[in-house]
Amino acid sequence: MRASNAKRREKYMYWTLELAARLDDAPWPATKDELLDYANRVGAPAEVIENLQELEGDDEEQYESILDIWPDFPTNDDDYMYNEEEY
């Protein structure tokens, strides 16, 4: 198969609240390598490792929080769950 005919693999990160929670205690700010090291040390699921490996940018880029990795991460300001005080 010629290289020009080969399909290019699309990079796609799939995050869930459960996966993102595995990085709650990560040493923010951190580089991609530091996040990968942390995820491996705490036994994060393979999906977390794969998502971190897909991060673009240079190896020295600092990520300040999960919001730099997953901009759609729900914050306390977001109304994504019911109001716990109502129940």
Buried (B, 14 or more C-beta within 10 A) or exposed (E): EEEEEEEEEEEEBEBEEEBBEBBEEBEBEBBBEBBBBBBEEEEBEEBBBEBBEEBEEEEEEEBEBBEBBBEEBEEEEEEEEEEEEEE
